[in-house]
Amino acid sequence: VLPNDPELVDILARNGVDISVSEGEQQGNYVALLGNLLFPIIAFAGLFLLFRRAGDGS
């Protein structure tokens, strides 16, 4: 994935770089959102439970 730079294609072409473009696999917005948020939610929940258990032992 490349940044949205309008001059990038021109710079690459001037330097002799072969460019190929293909359409990426489209996913539903909800599937992409769930995929991007799932790991952080699980990680924060795990840390929360870990610290909560550690606090109960005091």
Helices and strands as residue ranges (DSSP letters): H 8-14, H 29-56
